[in-house]
Amino acid sequence: MKSYLSLILVFSLSINLFAQNPDKPNMSLRDLKQNFDITQLSDSLLGTFTIDKSTKLVKNLDATIDNYSIVNLSNDTIIVDTSLTIDKYYKLNYLRKDNLELIEFSNTGHTYNKLSFYQSNNLLPEFGSEAKHYNYMQPNDINYYHVATPFTELMYRTAFVQGQLLDALFSVNTSPRFNFTIARKGLRSLGNYQHFLSSSANFRFSTNYRSKNERYLLRTHYVNQNLFSEENGGIKEDDVINFESGNSEFIDRSVFDPQFENANNKLEGKRFYVNQTYALTNTKDSLNIKKWSFGNVISVEDKFYQFKQSSPNVFFGESANVTQINDKVSFDTFLFNFNTSYNSSKIGGVTLYLNYRDVNYSYENLAAINNEVSYESVVEENVSFGLNYLIQKEKYSFDFLYESILAGDSKGSLISSSVLVDINKDSRLSLAYNNIDNSPNYNYLIYQSGYSNYNWNNNFENINTTKYRLRFDSEKLFNFNFELNKTSNYTYFTKGSDGVLGAKQEYSEINMYKASISKKFALNNFVLDNTLQYQKVIEEDLGVINIPEIILRNTFYYQNELFNKALFLQTGFEFNYFTDFYMSSYDPLLSEFYVQNDKLIGNFPRIDFFINAKIQQTRIYLKAEHINSSLTGYNYYSAPNYPYRDFSIRFGLVWNFFM
């Protein structure tokens, strides 16, 4: 089936690509320049392009920043932004996202623990090993570019002890209709604790093409990702006392003996993704724009997760008399999507689509168990149908999505709707509803390992989650967000009274809500940026979902333009805090977090001092992290037995080149 559909893709691509007129005109360069009328071209950016005598490439001599655009998978377009803001400072991290609701582990690139509730919106079962997927780029993380001249972005940040983080991107339009982008994010960080190295590489290649008549659009990408971590199980219980005492003998964290020093895990994946659409009709008049199009998406992805340990350790229990642990699980998926859309400026757009997904989920226990190699596989096929309706007007927009699995090995459905209203130029209000009925990820359903305790085959019910959301955004007033979540059949990992880890399901409904408000106060050149989030699990006595009640972030800083506006400076303090709660524990074999109700963690402030500066298109970041670590007590953790970061000085920059 895969080969048959792939053949259809190649054939359809060939027809559309070769059907275009060749770019090389049948005339001399002199005649071309005399007869060339750039106003006849339909691309929105062509007005800034001219022809260079010495090359066939189309170049831009007078490009502005508006001619450098980024488009995501949802067709949202943003302009490349080289400004320096406090929001960009929050995103200068390994994930390049604001991690207010996460707390990092001590080493860059390892994993994050959650400070708030999150449930997946994917209808079909996912791979698992969630702790390893924070930096695994999904299709909606890949952007597509349209640039007037070759564009480069470099992001650099120092790591811990040895190593660095570098994210480099290069994008170019070889013609006004064709762009390709190459990017790679690489990290290597030794870390402060024994056997806790992190290393990762995310290579991306994306390209997009639009035909001259604006009817055919192609977006495709290829990614190759490798996320590796040495694992040590955290510090031992005896060393927890030494860590919290603040004894100067243990300030050098490398003196701690971890649970073990012979294990590592890694996640590797490759994905080839193609998204193409063709407009059958494209009727335009002064009153209404109508377009009927069809398209397809093909995604082929092969990835695997592997946990290796040179010799078994009692930390994970009995090991079935094996001499080494080498557990490996692969997840090969093939997705084919066919869709058709009708868009009208009056009534909005309607999209119907059909998805076919084929999954091969297989375990390979490469350890010698009685001189045999054990394999177990799950092969599933699912077909789902979906409908999306979207209407966007000047003052409001409405979005509705429905998808249901029609046939196959899984069951589930998704309903989502949202309304966005622009109250005025500054304020907007949105209401959203989401209900998803989906299967737990494969780690909960089946697992196979050289450790006896890590073998199970469960038959769980679908998880049902309903979310209600109210959001108000106003730069002059404040930003407010309220969410109410109702979850049934919640699936989680936990340890029993015998200390054995396993997957369980809570069949009763769990209700929780969170409300957050943020506001900036400015006085001359001083700014106070505040965010307060309050959240609560109503059925907290169940001990199934544990989250802190309060998350707080306050940033006080000074900003100004200096040296005749040649330099823009921001400097100040950032304060982070969350109340104590039963923070989830980390299991390095599964690369999952599990529920524990024995140790409260939290109630420790984190204060950072920073200096940010912008010189032309370069943003420079200097940060002293956790400057209060030796003053407010050594009771800070990212998970039980995994201490949070000590005081450190980090340097980073983001540099853009416009050739």
N, C-alpha and C positions, 0 to 999 in steps of 0.2 A: 504493500500500500504506500509506503514511504517513497519508494523509487518511482511509482506511477505518478504520484502527486508532484514530486520534484521534476519529473519530465514535463508535466503540464506547465510548471512555473518557468522552466527554461524556454519552452516553446513560446509562451505568452510574452516573456521578456524580449525574445528575439524579434517577434512581430512588431512590438511597440518601438523598439530601439531602431531597427532597420527601416521602419516606415517613415522616420524623420528625414527631412532634406539634409544633405551634408552641409556642414558649416562653411566649407570653402566655396566662395562664390566663383562663378565662371566669368571672371573679368580681371583685369589688371588691378594692382593696388591703387594706381592713379585714378582709374575709372571708378573704382569702388569709393574712393574718398570724394570724388565729384558727385556721385549719384547717391551716396549714403544719406539716408534720412533717419536719424536716430529716434525721431518721434513716432515712427511706425512700429517700433518694438514695444511689446506689451509688458515686459517685466518691470516691476515697480522700481527697481534699482537702476535700470538701464540709463536713466537720465544723467547719471554721474559717470558713465563709462565713455572712453574714447579709444581710438585705434592707435596703437604704437607702431612706428615704422619698422622697428627692428625685430618684431616678434609677432607671432600669430595669436598670442594670448591677448585677451581684452584687459586693459589696465585702466586705472582710475587716477587722474591727475589732481582732482579737487575733491577728494572724498571727505565727508564729515562723519562724526561718530554715529549719526543716524543711519549710515549705510552699512553698519555692522550689526547684523541681527542673529538671534539664536531662537530656534524653534524646537519645542519639545514634542513628545509623541501625541499630546492632546491638541496640537496646532496652536498653542499659545506662543506668541512672539514677544521677545524682549530685546531691547537694544543693549549692546555691550556697555557696561557701566564701569568707568574707571574712578568714580568718586570714592571718598573715604567716609564711611559712616560707622556708627556703633554697631549696627546690625551686621555689617561685614566683619567686624572684630569678633562677634559671637560665632561666626561661621569659619573662622580661621582655625580649623582643627583637622583631624585625620579624616572625618566624614565630610567636611566642608558643609556642615549643616548646624543649625542652632540645636545644641544638645541640652536644653534646659531640663527635659524630663529623663535624662540619662546621667549616669555617673561612670566615668572612665575607670578602667583598671590602672594599675601603677605604671604599666608600660604602654606606650603608644602602639596602637594597632592590635592590641590583644582582643578585648571585647568590652562591652558596656552592660551595666545592670540597669533595669528599668525602675523609674520612680513614679510611673503612672501606668494605667491599664491600657493595653492595646490588643485588639483582636484583628486577625488578618481578614482582608476583604476578597481574597482569592476564592473563587467558587470551587475549584478542584483541589484535591489534596496536594500539599506542598512537600518539599524534600525533608525538612527537619533540620537538626543542628543549627537552631536559630542563632545561637551565640556566635556562630562563625559567619553569619550572613550580613552583618551590619555594613560591611564594606564591599559586599558582593553586588555588583551593578546589574540591575534588572533592565528590561527593555525601556521602561519609562525613565531610567536614569541617563539614557543616552540622548544627547542633543544633536541637532543638525544646524549647520551654519550657512549664512549667506553674507559674504564679505566683499567689500569693494577692492581691497588690496590684501595681500597675504597678511594674516593675523596670527600672532603668537601670544600665548599666556603661560607664564612660569609662576608656579606657587612653590615656595620652599619653606621648610620649618625644621628646626633642630629637633633631635630625638633625645633619648636618655642614654648617658654614658658613651655609647658609640653608635654612629649611624645618623641618618637624616631622612626626611620626607621630601620628595620632589614630585610635583604634578605638572607635566609639560604638555602643552597643546599647540598644534599648528594647523591652521585652516587656510584654504585658498580656493578661490573661484577661478578655474581655468577658462571659463566663459561665464557670461551672466546667468546661464541656466544650469551650470554644473559646478558642484562644490565637493571637495573631499577634505576630511579632517582626520588627523592622526594624533593620538594622545596616549600618554602612559603615566600612570601614578605608581611610584615605587617607594617602598619603605624598608628600612632595616634599622632596628633599635635593639640594643643589647639588654637594656633594663637594669634596674638597681638590685634586683634579687637574683639569686642563683637559678640558672636554667629557666629563664623567662624571656628568651629572645623572641622578637616578632619580626616577620618579614612578609612582604606582600608585593604583588605586581598586578596592575590592572591595565592591560593594553586595549585600546579602542580604535577602531577605524570606522568612520561613518561617511556616507556620501548621499547626496540628494540631487535629483535631476528633474527639470521641468521642460516640457516640450515647447516649441515656438508658439504653437496655437493654444497653449495653456491647458490642454486637455489631459495630458498624461503627466503623472507625478510619481516619482520613484524615490523611496527612502530605504536605505539598507545599512546595516552595520555588522561588524564582526568584533567580538570581544574574546579575550583570552585572559583568564584570571587565576592567580595562584596566591592563596592566603595561608601562611604557615606560622605556627607558634610552638615554641617549646613549652611544656607543661610541667609544673612542679607540685600541684595539689594544694598550694598555699603553705603558710607557715604552720608548724605543729602547735598543738594546744599549749604545750609547755612554753613555747616562745611567744604566745599571745601576751602572757604576763610580762615578759621581758620587753616586748614592743611597747606596751601601754605604760610601762614604768618610766620611759624616757631616759633610761640609763645610757650614759655616754658610750659605754662599750658596745651598744647595739645600734648607734646612730648610723654606722656603716652597715647598710642592710644586707650586704653580701655575706655577713657572718652568720646569718640565719640558716639553719638546716631545714630545707623544705621537706614535704612529705616524701617526695621521690625526685630523682634527677635523671631519669632515663626515658622520658616519654615526650611525644610531640603529636600534634594533629595538624591536618591541613585540608583545605578545600580547594579543589581545582575545577575549572569549568571553561568550556568553549561554546560560543553561540554564534550562529549565522542567522541573521534576521532580514527579511525582505517585506516591504510594505509598498504596494503599488495601487494606484487608482487611475481610472480613465473615465472622463466625462463624455457621455453619449450626446448630451445636449447641453448647451450653455447659452440660454436665451437672455439677452439683456435689453431692457428698455428703461425709460425714465422713471417708471412707476414700480417695476418689479423685476427682480433678478431670479431666474429659475435655472436649476441645474440638476440633471439626473446623471448619476455616476455609479460605477461598480468597481470593486477592487478585491484584493486578496492579500492575506498576510501568511507568510510561511516562516516558522521559527524552528530551527533544529539546534538542540542544546544537549551536550553531554558533559556531565560533571560527576565528581565523586568526592566523598569525605573519607578520610583515613585516620585512624588512631594507631600509633605504633609505640611499643614499649619493649625495650631489649630483654627485660625479664619481668615476670609478674610481681605485683606488690599487693600486700594484704589490705592496702587502702581500698581496693575495689572488691575485696572478698576472694573466694576460691576461684582457681583458674583452670580446673579440669586437667591438671598435670601437663600443661603446655610449658615449653621453655621460653617462648616469647609471645607477645601479643601483636598482631598485625591485622586489625579489623578494618575492612574496607567495604563501603557501600556505594554503588553507582546509581545514577539517576539520569536516564536517557529519555528525552522527550521530543516528540514531533508534533507540532501544532500547525493545523491548516485552517485558515479563516477565509470565508467568502462573505462579502458584504455588498449591499447596494443602498444607495442614499438618494433622497430627493430633497433639495434645498430650495426654499423660496424666501425672499426677504420679507414677505408678508406673513406667511404662516409658520416659518421656521424650517427646521430640518428633521427628517425622519430617516433613521438608519436601521435596516434589518440585517442580521448576520447569523451565520452558522459556523460553529467551531467543531473541529474534530481534533482530539488529542490522544496520542498513543504514548504510553509510559512503560518503560522497562526499569523496574526498581530491583536491584539484585545485590545480594551480600556475597562477599568473597572473604572468608576467613582463611588467611594465608598461613596462619600458625599450624604447626604440625600437631593435629589432634588424632592420636592413634594412627599416625602415618597416613592420614587421609586429609584431603582438602574439601571443606564443606561449602556448598553453595545453596542459596535459597533465593528465588526470584519471584517477583510479583509483576505480572504483565496485565495492564488495564487499558481499555479503550473507552472513551466517553465522547458523546455528541451533545452539544448544547445549542440552544437557540436564544437569541437576544434581540431586544428592541430598544432603541434610544431615540428620544425626542428632545430637541433643543431649540429654543427660540430666544433670540437676543435682540432686545430693543434698546433704545437710548437710555431709558430709565430703569429697566428691569430685565431679568433673564430667568428662564425656567428650564430645568434639566431633569429628565426622567429616564431611568434605566431599569430594564427588566431582563433577567437571564435565568434560564432553567435548563437543567440537564435532562435531555429527552431520552437518552438510551446509554447503556454502558454499565460499568462496574460500580460507579458512585452515584449518589443522589444529592440533590441540592438545588437551591434557588437563591436569587438575589433581587431585591427591590431597592431602588435608591431614587430619591427625588430631592431637589433643592430649589429655592427661590431666592434670588438676589435682587434687592431694591436699592437704587441710588437715591438717598433722601435729598442730598444736595451735592455740591461739588466736593465737599470734604467728607461726608458721612455716607455709610452704606450699611444695610441690614440684610442678613441672610438667615434663612431657616432651612434645615435639612433633616431628612429622615432616611434611615438606612436599616434594612433587615437582611441578614444573610444566614442561610442554613447550609453549612458546609462540613466536610469531614475533617477530623484532626489530621495533623501531618503524619507522615509515615513512621516517624520515630515513636509515636505513641502506639501505633498499631502493631508494628513488628520490629524486633531488633535481634541481632545475632552477634555474639562475641565469644572470644576465648575465655572470658570470665563467666562463670556459671550464673551469677546473679543478673547478668545483662542479656538474658534470653527470654523473649516473650512473644506471644502472638495474641493480640487483643481484638475483640469485636465490640467497638464502641459506637454509640449513637452519634448522629450529627450534632455539632455545636450550633446553637441558635442564638444569635446576638442581634439585639435591636438598639439602635442609637438615635436619640433626638438631639439636635444641636441648634443653638441660637447664638449668632455672632453679630456684634456691632463694632464697626471700625470707624474711628474719627481721629485724625491727627491733631485737631484742635482740642477735642474733648478727651477721649480715652478709647482704648480697645477692650472689649469685653467678650468673653466666650463662656458658654454654658453647655455642658454635655450630660445627658442622662443615658446610662447603659443598662440594659437588661440582658443577662446571659443565662442560658440553660444548657445543661450537659457540658459544663466547662471541664476541659481535660487538662491535667497538670501532672508533673512529676513530684514525688515526695518519697521520703524514707519512712519505712515502718518502724515499729518498736524493736525489730531485730536488726535495724540498720541497713536493710536491703532497699535499694532504690527501685522504684517501679512507677508505672503510669496508672493514674486513677481518673475517675470521672465523677463529678458532682452533679447529680440529676436535678436537684432543686434549683430554683431561680435565684440568681445573685444580682442584686441591684446596687449600682454605684453612680455617683455623680461627681463632677468637678466643675468649678467656676474659677476663671482666671481674669484678672484685670491688669492692664498695663497703661502707664501714663508717663510722659516726659514733661519735666518742669525745667524751663530755661530762664536764666537771669543773666543778661549780658552774655558773657562767654562761658558761663558755667551751666552745666546740664545735669539733672538728676533723672535717671531712667529707672523706673520701678516696675517690677512684675511680681504679682502675688497670685498664687494658685492654691485654692482650698479644694480638697477632694475627700470623699468618704465612701466606704463600703458599708452598706446597711447591714448585711449579714456577716459582719467581721468575726463573729464568734465561730463561724465555720472554719476559719483559718485557711481558706483556700486561695483567696486573692488578698495580698498584703501590699498596701501602698502607704506612703506618709501622708498625713493630713494636710500639711502645709509645705509648699515649695516657694522659696523666696529668692529673688535676685534684685539687687540694687546696685546701680553703677553711677558713681559721681565722678564727673570729669570736666576738664577745662579744654576748650577748643578755640583756635584762632588761626588767622592767616598771618604769616610772618615773612620778613625779608622781601617786602614789596610783593606779597602774595605768591612768592616762589615756593613757599612751603606751607602746608596746612598741618597743624599739630593738634593731636588729642592726647591728653594724659590724665590719669585718675586712678580710682580704685573700683574694683568689682567685688561685690559681696554675695556669696551663695550660701543657702542654708535649706535644710529640710528636717522635719521632726523625725524622731526615732520611730522605727517600725521593724517588723520581722522581715528583714531584707532577704531576698531569695539567695540560696547557695548556688555555687557554680560546680558543675560536673564536667571535668575536662575530657572524659571518655566519650560522652554523648555530645559534648559541646552544647549543653542545654543548662538552663537554670531550674532549680527545683525548690518547692515550698518548704520552709522551715519555720517553726514556731517556738524556738528555744532562746534565741539571742536577739535582743533589740540592737539595732544599728542606726545611727543618725545623730541628730542634735549636735553636730559639730560644724562650726562656721568655716568657710573657705574664703580667704581674702587674697585678691590678686592686685598687683600694681602694674600698670601698663603705660607705655608710651607708643602712640601710633603717629605716623607721619606720612604725608603724600608729597612727592616731588614729581611733577609732570604725571606720567602714567604709572609711577611706581609707588606702591603702598608698603611701608615698613612697619613691622610690629615687634616691639620688645616687651616682654612680659615676665614679671617675677611672680611665679605661681605659689599659692598657699604660703604666703609670707608669715602667717600666724601659726604655722604648724608646731613650732616649739613653745608657743605661748599659751595656747588654749587646750593643751592636752593631747596625748597620743592615743586617741580613741576613734580614729578615722579609718573607715574600711569601705571598699567597693563591693565586698561580699564577705560573709563569714570566713575568717582566716586569710583573707586577701586584703592587706593594707592598701589604703589610698596613697596618693603621691605625697612625698615630702616637699619641702621648699626646693624650688628649682628655678633657673632662669632660662627662658626660651626666646629664640629669635626667629622671625619669619618675615617673608615678603611676598608680594604678588606684583608681577611685572608684566605689563602689556607692551607689545611692539606692533606698530601699524606701519608696514613698509610702503 
